[in-house]
Amino acid sequence: MDNIVRRELWEEWRAEAFKRFKEDILIGYADEDIVDLIEEVFRSPHCFTTSSCSGRITAIDAPYPWLREGSEVLFKKHSPMTPDELATLINTPVLTRLWIVVSGPILHVVTDSVDEALKLLKTMRAEGFKHSGVISMSSSGVVVEVISGVWLSLLIRDRNALLIKTSSLTHLNNLINQALGDAKKRLARLKKLFFEKRVCWD
């Protein structure tokens, strides 16, 4: 397959992305659970990442959890939620509805060719990341979104009423953390692919 990617443009984008990544580490913004994976991807000759997440818990004030316009993030964490954090959240006033969302790991990988992107995509889907796909192609690189199927959304309250029983908070907290735990297992699988199977090195 003919390659649409110009190597010099890909290298420029890679350098910019690596600089931003290092700045995020310095200011404490980087997701610590995925830093080692990002570093490994940047070492490969054919891939780099532009954005990533190891799996997280998010609380949003929004009509629906998939909407971005008119939504506000109230809480975000890449580690388990504590009972105190959940108790504080359920008492937080909202404009529309309070949702707690648990999402799995996501990695945006920029490859230096269409063939490399298709090879990466084939590997990821075979390893269980079946929702992955190519999301853009340009002369600067082909972007593959690697994503797991982990997704849990819970409606907690609207502006007028709490929609869960306070007696269920412990069970709810466990459910949220169990979903995050599954997300982290998917992250471990991703790390194995890049560290041991050397994805993006051939």
C-alpha positions as CSV (number, residue, x, y, z in Angstrom):
1,M,0.0,0.0,0.0
2,D,1.3,3.4,-0.9
3,N,2.4,5.5,2.1
4,I,0.8,9.0,2.4
5,V,3.0,9.9,5.4
6,R,6.0,12.1,4.9
7,R,8.7,11.0,7.4
8,E,10.0,14.5,8.1
9,L,6.5,15.7,9.1
10,W,6.0,12.6,11.2
11,E,9.3,13.3,13.0
12,E,8.3,16.9,13.7
13,W,5.0,15.8,15.2
14,R,6.7,13.2,17.3
15,A,9.2,15.7,18.7
16,E,6.4,18.1,19.6
17,A,4.4,15.3,21.3
18,F,7.4,14.1,23.3
19,K,8.1,17.6,24.5
20,R,4.5,18.0,25.7
21,F,4.7,14.6,27.4
22,K,7.9,15.5,29.3
23,E,6.3,18.9,30.3
24,D,3.2,17.0,31.7
25,I,5.5,14.9,33.8
26,L,7.3,17.9,35.2
27,I,4.1,19.7,36.2
28,G,2.5,16.6,37.6
29,Y,-0.2,16.4,35.0
30,A,0.8,13.0,33.5
31,D,-1.2,9.9,34.3
32,E,1.5,8.0,36.4
33,D,0.1,4.5,35.6
34,I,0.8,4.9,31.9
35,V,4.0,6.9,31.8
36,D,6.2,3.8,31.4
37,L,4.0,2.6,28.4
38,I,4.2,6.0,26.7
39,E,8.0,6.1,27.1
40,E,8.2,2.6,25.5
41,V,6.0,3.6,22.6
42,F,8.2,6.7,22.0
43,R,11.2,4.4,21.8
44,S,9.8,2.4,18.9
45,P,10.9,3.4,15.4
46,H,7.4,3.5,13.9
47,C,5.0,4.9,16.6
48,F,4.4,7.6,19.2
49,T,1.5,8.7,21.2
50,T,-0.4,12.0,21.4
51,S,-2.7,11.4,24.2
52,S,-3.4,8.5,26.6
53,C,-5.2,7.4,29.7
54,S,-4.7,4.4,31.9
55,G,-8.4,4.1,32.9
56,R,-10.2,6.6,35.1
57,I,-13.2,7.5,37.2
58,T,-14.9,10.8,36.2
59,A,-17.9,12.6,37.7
60,I,-19.7,14.9,35.3
61,D,-22.5,17.4,35.5
62,A,-24.3,16.8,32.2
63,P,-27.6,15.9,30.7
64,Y,-26.0,12.6,29.5
65,P,-22.5,11.3,30.0
66,W,-21.5,11.2,26.4
67,L,-22.2,15.0,25.8
68,R,-19.3,17.4,25.9
69,E,-21.1,20.7,25.2
70,G,-22.7,22.0,28.4
71,S,-21.0,19.4,30.6
72,E,-18.7,20.1,33.5
73,V,-16.1,17.7,35.0
74,L,-16.5,17.7,38.8
75,F,-14.0,14.9,39.6
76,K,-11.4,12.9,37.9
77,K,-9.1,10.2,39.2
78,H,-7.0,7.3,37.8
79,S,-6.9,5.4,41.1
80,P,-9.7,3.8,43.2
81,M,-12.4,6.1,44.7
82,T,-12.6,6.3,48.5
83,P,-15.9,6.2,50.4
84,D,-15.4,9.7,51.5
85,E,-14.9,11.0,47.9
86,L,-18.1,9.3,46.9
87,A,-20.0,10.7,49.9
88,T,-18.9,14.2,49.0
89,L,-19.9,13.7,45.4
90,I,-23.4,12.6,46.0
91,N,-24.0,15.8,48.0
92,T,-22.6,18.1,45.3
93,P,-25.3,20.4,43.8
94,V,-25.6,20.0,40.0
95,L,-27.2,22.0,37.2
96,T,-28.4,19.0,35.3
97,R,-27.5,15.5,36.3
98,L,-24.5,13.9,38.2
99,W,-23.0,10.9,36.4
100,I,-20.1,8.8,37.6
101,V,-18.3,7.2,34.6
102,V,-15.6,4.6,34.7
103,S,-13.7,4.2,31.4
104,G,-10.9,1.9,30.3
105,P,-7.5,2.7,28.9
106,I,-7.2,4.7,25.7
107,L,-4.1,5.3,23.6
108,H,-3.7,7.4,20.5
109,V,-0.9,6.0,18.5
110,V,0.5,7.9,15.5
111,T,2.2,5.5,13.0
112,D,4.6,6.4,10.2
113,S,2.7,4.5,7.5
114,V,-0.7,3.1,6.6
115,D,0.7,-0.5,6.6
116,E,2.1,0.0,10.2
117,A,-1.3,1.4,11.3
118,L,-3.2,-1.6,9.9
119,K,-0.7,-4.0,11.4
120,L,-1.1,-2.3,14.8
121,L,-4.9,-2.3,14.5
122,K,-4.9,-6.0,13.6
123,T,-2.8,-6.9,16.6
124,M,-4.9,-4.8,19.0
125,R,-8.2,-6.2,17.9
126,A,-6.8,-9.8,18.1
127,E,-5.8,-9.1,21.7
128,G,-9.2,-8.0,22.7
129,F,-9.2,-4.2,22.0
130,K,-11.9,-4.6,19.5
131,H,-13.2,-1.1,19.6
132,S,-9.9,0.3,18.2
133,G,-9.7,1.9,14.8
134,V,-8.0,4.4,12.5
135,I,-9.4,7.8,13.3
136,S,-7.3,10.1,11.0
137,M,-4.8,10.0,8.1
138,S,-2.5,12.7,6.9
139,S,1.0,13.4,5.6
140,S,2.0,13.8,9.3
141,G,0.9,10.3,10.4
142,V,-1.9,7.8,10.7
143,V,-3.6,7.9,14.1
144,V,-4.9,4.7,15.6
145,E,-7.2,4.9,18.6
146,V,-6.5,1.9,20.8
147,I,-9.5,1.5,23.2
148,S,-10.9,-1.2,25.4
149,G,-14.6,-1.9,25.9
150,V,-14.5,-0.9,29.6
151,W,-17.3,1.6,30.2
152,L,-19.6,2.1,33.2
153,S,-21.9,5.1,33.6
154,L,-24.0,5.6,36.8
155,L,-26.7,8.2,37.2
156,I,-26.4,9.5,40.8
157,R,-28.6,12.6,41.1
158,D,-30.4,15.3,39.2
159,R,-30.7,18.9,40.3
160,N,-33.7,18.1,42.6
161,A,-33.1,14.7,44.0
162,L,-30.6,11.9,44.9
163,L,-31.4,8.9,42.7
164,I,-29.6,6.3,44.7
165,K,-30.0,4.9,48.2
166,T,-27.5,6.1,50.7
167,S,-27.6,2.6,52.2
168,S,-26.1,1.4,48.9
169,L,-23.0,3.6,48.9
170,T,-20.5,0.9,50.0
171,H,-21.8,-1.4,47.3
172,L,-21.7,1.4,44.7
173,N,-18.2,2.3,45.7
174,N,-17.1,-1.3,45.3
175,L,-18.7,-1.5,41.9
176,I,-16.9,1.6,40.7
177,N,-13.6,0.4,41.9
178,Q,-14.1,-3.1,40.5
179,A,-14.7,-1.6,37.0
180,L,-11.6,0.5,37.4
181,G,-9.7,-2.6,38.4
182,D,-10.8,-4.3,35.1
183,A,-9.6,-1.2,33.2
184,K,-6.2,-1.5,34.8
185,K,-6.0,-5.2,33.8
186,R,-6.6,-4.1,30.2
187,L,-3.7,-1.6,30.7
188,A,-1.5,-4.4,31.9
189,R,-2.3,-6.3,28.7
190,L,-1.4,-3.3,26.6
191,K,1.9,-3.0,28.4
192,K,2.7,-6.6,27.7
193,L,2.0,-6.1,24.0
194,F,4.5,-3.2,23.8
195,F,7.1,-4.3,26.2
196,E,7.2,-8.1,25.5
197,K,5.7,-8.5,22.0
198,R,7.5,-5.4,20.8
199,V,4.5,-3.9,18.9
200,C,5.6,-1.1,16.5
201,W,9.2,-2.4,16.3
202,D,9.1,-4.7,13.3
